[in-house]
Amino acid sequence: MGQFLKSVIQNKPLLLLIIFIILVVVAGLFSYQKFFVRGSTSLPLEEVDLTFDPEGPYALLFPRRDGNALNLVIKRVASFEEFSYQIAYADETGVDRGAGSLDTWIKLPKNRSEYEQEILFGTCSTGGTCVYDKGVENGTLILRIKKGNKAFRMTTQWHLQKPDLQLGKLFSGDAHFAYDLATESVQLSLVKFTIINDLTGAPKLPSGKAVLGKVYALNTPQSKSLPEGMVTIELVQTPSSELKIARFDETGNQWVEYETKIEGSSLFAQSESGGIFSVLAPLK
């Protein structure tokens, strides 16, 4: 080996050729990294508005028991890499508030079907002192969830309420979904807070069924459950008699269709609790 190196060093044309080959290889590797590996991630993101996809990702919101924060749970994230969020709302004085940034990306854990994060209505110092915005009721949440060079943009409207103050009448931000609790105020006060938001996706639908209108989620603090009540969903078009209000049963992992009454453009059904609701129609 030593004799070979000595002969190469003494042979200047051969030495120059070897150096040239090494430089070409290094330059080639650098170009590959720059244009193929790095270039694939530096391409501009293609923004895709995701209004509704029954098999796509969606966000569930759960109020914290004190009403000063909400828990964001994003479903079906296994095939996505990162997400960003921005929440907007007004406080009791009418001042616009918010949290998050659509330009700040958060890594999603690999091989996980859902991701959870708490979002505060206010700020907390490093010492643990928190200042919360009071009187928060209505707001919007924008999510951007990234897969390759595509960013899927989801917008959801939410409504935060205290059931006892609303006399058991809970309704969505667009007023097309309502849940009427026929129970005493003492029981309602135990629930503390509820939140209703519309979804950009849905749990797996029954075979031969499709969603008509929006999908709504009515949730309480995760340690509480909502008493039974009357569900009302208002559609834009006049509903046919074959339509049913359905609720997704988490325990049984299936949709349960209720006996449904129709009056005008509204559908009514009795439900045993809160959860995810929609109007299901036969797939045609």
C-alpha positions as CSV (number, residue, x, y, z in Angstrom):
1,M,0.0,0.0,0.0
2,G,2.8,2.4,0.9
3,Q,4.7,1.6,-2.3
4,F,1.5,2.3,-4.3
5,L,1.0,5.7,-2.6
6,K,4.6,6.6,-3.2
7,S,4.3,5.8,-6.9
8,V,1.1,7.8,-7.2
9,I,2.7,10.9,-5.5
10,Q,5.7,10.6,-7.9
11,N,3.4,10.4,-10.9
12,K,2.0,13.9,-11.0
13,P,-0.5,13.4,-13.9
14,L,-2.0,10.4,-12.1
15,L,-2.2,12.3,-8.9
16,L,-3.9,15.3,-10.5
17,L,-6.4,12.9,-12.2
18,I,-7.3,11.3,-8.8
19,I,-7.7,14.7,-7.2
20,F,-10.0,15.7,-10.1
21,I,-12.1,12.6,-9.7
22,I,-12.5,13.2,-5.9
23,L,-13.6,16.8,-6.5
24,V,-16.1,15.7,-9.1
25,V,-17.6,13.1,-6.7
26,V,-17.8,15.6,-3.9
27,A,-19.4,18.2,-6.1
28,G,-21.9,15.6,-7.3
29,L,-22.9,14.6,-3.8
30,F,-23.3,18.3,-2.8
31,S,-25.5,19.0,-5.8
32,Y,-27.6,16.0,-5.1
33,Q,-28.1,17.1,-1.5
34,K,-29.0,20.6,-2.6
35,F,-31.3,20.0,-5.4
36,F,-32.9,16.7,-4.6
37,V,-32.9,16.3,-0.8
38,R,-33.0,19.9,0.4
39,G,-34.8,21.1,-2.7
40,S,-37.7,18.8,-2.1
41,T,-38.4,20.5,1.3
42,S,-37.7,24.1,0.1
43,L,-40.3,24.1,-2.7
44,P,-43.2,26.5,-2.0
45,L,-46.1,24.9,-0.2
46,E,-49.3,24.3,-2.1
47,E,-52.2,25.5,0.0
48,V,-55.3,23.3,-0.2
49,D,-58.6,24.4,1.5
50,L,-60.1,21.4,3.2
51,T,-63.8,22.2,3.7
52,F,-65.0,18.7,4.3
53,D,-63.6,15.2,3.6
54,P,-65.3,12.4,5.4
55,E,-62.1,10.4,5.5
56,G,-59.8,13.4,6.1
57,P,-58.3,14.9,9.3
58,Y,-60.5,16.8,11.7
59,A,-60.2,18.7,15.0
60,L,-62.1,18.1,18.2
61,L,-62.2,20.8,20.9
62,F,-62.7,20.1,24.6
63,P,-63.1,22.9,27.2
64,R,-61.0,22.9,30.3
65,R,-63.0,22.7,33.5
66,D,-62.3,26.3,34.4
67,G,-63.1,27.6,30.9
68,N,-59.6,29.3,30.6
69,A,-58.3,26.9,28.0
70,L,-59.3,24.3,25.5
71,N,-57.8,21.0,24.5
72,L,-57.2,20.5,20.8
73,V,-57.3,16.9,19.6
74,I,-56.5,16.4,15.9
75,K,-57.6,13.1,14.5
76,R,-56.1,11.1,11.6
77,V,-52.6,12.7,11.6
78,A,-50.6,9.5,11.0
79,S,-49.7,10.4,7.4
80,F,-48.9,14.1,8.1
81,E,-45.6,15.6,9.2
82,E,-46.3,19.0,10.9
83,F,-49.1,21.4,11.7
84,S,-49.6,25.0,12.7
85,Y,-52.6,26.7,14.2
86,Q,-54.2,30.1,14.9
87,I,-57.1,30.7,17.2
88,A,-59.1,33.9,17.3
89,Y,-61.7,35.2,19.6
90,A,-63.0,38.3,21.5
91,D,-62.9,38.8,25.3
92,E,-65.8,40.2,27.4
93,T,-64.8,43.8,26.5
94,G,-64.9,43.0,22.7
95,V,-61.2,43.2,22.2
96,D,-59.9,40.7,19.6
97,R,-57.5,38.1,21.1
98,G,-55.8,35.0,19.9
99,A,-53.0,32.5,20.1
100,G,-50.7,30.6,17.8
101,S,-49.2,31.4,14.4
102,L,-49.9,29.8,11.0
103,D,-46.2,30.2,10.2
104,T,-45.0,28.3,13.3
105,W,-44.8,24.6,12.5
106,I,-45.2,21.9,15.2
107,K,-43.8,18.4,14.6
108,L,-46.3,15.6,14.7
109,P,-45.2,12.3,16.3
110,K,-44.7,9.5,13.9
111,N,-47.1,6.5,13.8
112,R,-49.7,8.3,16.0
113,S,-53.3,8.6,14.7
114,E,-54.0,11.7,16.8
115,Y,-52.3,14.7,18.5
116,E,-53.4,16.7,21.5
117,Q,-52.4,20.1,22.7
118,E,-53.8,22.6,25.2
119,I,-54.5,26.2,24.0
120,L,-54.8,28.9,26.6
121,F,-57.2,31.9,26.5
122,G,-54.4,34.2,27.8
123,T,-50.8,34.0,28.7
124,C,-48.6,32.5,31.4
125,S,-45.2,33.7,32.5
126,T,-42.2,31.4,33.1
127,G,-42.8,31.7,36.8
128,G,-46.3,30.1,36.4
129,T,-48.4,33.3,36.7
130,C,-51.2,33.2,34.2
131,V,-53.5,36.1,33.0
132,Y,-56.6,34.8,31.3
133,D,-59.0,36.5,28.9
134,K,-62.5,36.6,30.4
135,G,-65.9,36.2,28.8
136,V,-64.7,34.1,25.8
137,E,-67.6,32.6,23.9
138,N,-67.2,32.6,20.1
139,G,-64.1,32.1,18.0
140,T,-62.5,30.4,15.0
141,L,-59.6,27.9,14.8
142,I,-57.5,27.7,11.7
143,L,-55.3,24.6,11.2
144,R,-52.6,24.0,8.6
145,I,-51.5,20.4,8.4
146,K,-48.6,19.5,6.2
147,K,-47.9,16.5,4.0
148,G,-45.0,16.8,1.7
149,N,-45.3,20.1,-0.2
150,K,-49.0,20.4,0.5
151,A,-50.5,22.3,3.4
152,F,-54.2,21.5,4.1
153,R,-56.0,24.4,5.6
154,M,-59.0,23.7,7.9
155,T,-61.2,26.3,9.5
156,T,-63.6,25.5,12.3
157,Q,-66.1,27.8,14.1
158,W,-66.6,27.1,17.9
159,H,-68.9,28.3,20.6
160,L,-68.0,28.0,24.3
161,Q,-70.9,28.1,26.8
162,K,-71.8,27.5,30.5
163,P,-74.9,25.3,30.4
164,D,-76.4,26.6,33.6
165,L,-76.2,30.2,32.4
166,Q,-77.9,29.3,29.1
167,L,-80.7,27.4,30.9
168,G,-79.6,24.2,29.2
169,K,-79.9,25.5,25.6
170,L,-76.6,24.9,23.8
171,F,-76.1,26.0,20.2
172,S,-73.3,26.2,17.6
173,G,-71.7,29.3,16.3
174,D,-73.7,29.2,13.1
175,A,-76.9,28.5,15.1
176,H,-77.8,25.5,12.9
177,F,-77.1,23.0,15.6
178,A,-78.8,23.0,19.1
179,Y,-78.9,20.7,22.1
180,D,-81.7,21.4,24.6
181,L,-81.0,19.9,28.1
182,A,-84.1,19.0,30.0
183,T,-82.5,18.9,33.4
184,E,-82.1,20.9,36.6
185,S,-79.6,23.8,36.9
186,V,-77.8,22.0,39.8
187,Q,-76.8,19.1,37.4
188,L,-75.9,21.6,34.7
189,S,-73.5,23.5,37.0
190,L,-71.5,20.3,37.4
191,V,-70.7,20.3,33.7
192,K,-69.1,23.7,34.0
193,F,-68.4,24.4,30.3
194,T,-69.4,23.0,26.9
195,I,-68.0,23.7,23.4
196,I,-69.5,23.1,20.0
197,N,-67.4,23.1,16.8
198,D,-68.0,22.0,13.2
199,L,-65.7,19.4,11.7
200,T,-63.8,19.0,8.5
201,G,-64.0,15.2,8.7
202,A,-65.9,12.5,10.5
203,P,-65.4,9.1,12.1
204,K,-65.8,6.3,9.6
205,L,-69.4,6.4,8.2
206,P,-71.7,3.5,8.0
207,S,-71.7,1.6,4.7
208,G,-74.1,3.1,2.2
209,K,-74.4,6.4,4.2
210,A,-73.3,10.0,3.5
211,V,-73.2,13.2,5.5
212,L,-75.8,15.8,4.6
213,G,-74.9,19.3,5.9
214,K,-72.3,19.7,8.6
215,V,-70.8,17.5,11.2
216,Y,-70.9,19.0,14.7
217,A,-69.0,18.0,17.9
218,L,-70.5,18.9,21.3
219,N,-68.0,18.3,24.0
220,T,-67.6,18.8,27.8
221,P,-64.4,18.8,29.9
222,Q,-62.9,15.3,29.3
223,S,-63.8,14.1,32.8
224,K,-67.5,15.1,32.5
225,S,-70.4,13.8,30.5
226,L,-73.5,15.7,29.3
227,P,-77.0,14.7,30.3
228,E,-79.6,13.6,27.7
229,G,-81.2,16.3,25.6
230,M,-83.0,17.1,22.4
231,V,-80.8,17.6,19.3
232,T,-81.9,20.0,16.5
233,I,-80.1,20.3,13.2
234,E,-81.2,22.8,10.6
235,L,-80.5,22.1,7.0
236,V,-80.3,24.5,4.1
237,Q,-82.6,22.4,1.9
238,T,-85.9,20.8,2.9
239,P,-85.0,17.3,4.3
240,S,-86.6,14.1,3.0
241,S,-88.2,11.5,5.3
242,E,-85.3,9.1,4.9
243,L,-82.8,11.3,6.7
244,K,-81.7,10.6,10.2
245,I,-79.9,12.4,12.9
246,A,-77.0,10.2,14.1
247,R,-74.4,10.3,16.9
248,F,-71.1,8.6,16.9
249,D,-70.8,6.2,19.8
250,E,-67.2,6.2,21.0
251,T,-67.6,3.1,23.1
252,G,-69.0,1.0,20.3
253,N,-67.0,2.8,17.6
254,Q,-70.1,3.2,15.4
255,W,-72.7,5.6,14.4
256,V,-76.1,5.3,16.0
257,E,-79.1,6.6,14.1
258,Y,-81.9,8.1,16.1
259,E,-85.7,8.2,15.5
260,T,-85.9,11.6,13.8
261,K,-88.8,14.1,13.6
262,I,-88.8,16.6,10.7
263,E,-90.4,20.0,10.7
264,G,-89.7,22.3,7.8
265,S,-85.9,22.4,7.3
266,S,-85.2,21.2,10.8
267,L,-84.6,17.7,12.2
268,F,-85.1,16.7,15.9
269,A,-84.0,13.6,17.8
270,Q,-83.4,12.7,21.5
271,S,-79.8,11.9,22.4
272,E,-78.5,10.3,25.6
273,S,-75.4,12.6,25.7
274,G,-73.1,14.9,23.7
275,G,-70.5,13.8,21.1
276,I,-70.3,14.0,17.3
277,F,-73.6,14.5,15.5
278,S,-74.6,14.7,11.8
279,V,-77.5,14.1,9.5
280,L,-77.0,10.8,7.5
281,A,-78.5,10.1,4.2
282,P,-78.6,7.0,1.9
283,L,-75.7,7.1,-0.5
284,K,-77.0,7.5,-4.0
